[in-house]
Amino acid sequence: MKLKIVIITLVATIILVACATNPFTGKQTMALPGTENSSLFPTAFAQYNQFLSENKVIKGTADAAMVTKVGQKIAVAAERWLNANGHVGYLNDYKWEYNLVDDKTVNAWCMPGGKIVVYTGILPISKSEAGLAAIMGHEVAHALANHGQQRMSASMLQQIGAVGLNVALQDNKNLGLFNQAYGIGTQVGGMLPFSRNHETEADSIGLILMSIAGYNPDEAAELWKRMSANSGGQAPPELLSTHPSNDSRIANLTALAPKAKEEAKKFGVTSFK
């Protein structure tokens, strides 16, 4: 019993002391030791360079120029918002980079520290600069909100909990069954909702960024209608997915777009591309 109390106390202490504040939401978020930007950024930069060396990066085309243009505008919008909201210097360690990669995969991503890749496969769905801004704003939002750090922290906590409870259980007969139930329970009841929440946060933040950058936030919902059509409606149930359902996402983006426009007005942006 004493061992159980020690383990529970240890986990609770880690959660309490290892927190950071998300500047965009004001929420306390997990930031366990070893997941700080000072550790994450150098690793992300090295991985990004390795990825570029192993893939075909497109340079000198209109599409490549558009990726850079939109990325730069989103980065400027992020800095304007952060500075205006009391977070001057938040991006000091960011090393922004924007690359278009020849790949049919419908995807784009932004690593911690501002390293962005857009795959050519997503351009037919983005259709326009505004559509691309919706995509890049969302991906940049993940990085700015430190979602990578939070996922790493949550995964570490999940592992700590498994080890601690295995020690405390002291029941070798049912240990395998317990670990299976623990894995499913923490994944469906914890990690997947955690991931879906990150996607919703990134959608909200991304709308603000693209609006301040001068792009119409209404385009985000239209983009996801095209994404849904492209997938042919094939997706796991939302409960078992890392992402909200397309219908949930479209409804949420539609509802949030007017708020994003109001936020952009604070920065003198009243017309959108």
Protein Blocks (a to p, Z undefined) as FASTA:
>chain_A
ZZmmmmmmmmmmmmmmmccddfknopacdddehiafklmmmmmmmmmmmmmmmpccdehi
aklmmmmmmmmmmmmmmmmmmmmnopghklmmpccdddddddfbdcddddehiiacddfk
lmmmnopaklmmmmmmmmmmmmmnommmmmmmmmmmmmmmmmmmmmmnopaklmmmmmmm
mmmmmmmmmmmmmmmmmmmmmmmmmmmmmmmnopafklmmmmmmmmmmmnnopacdfklp
cbdcfklmmmmmmmmmmmmmmmmmmnopabdZZ
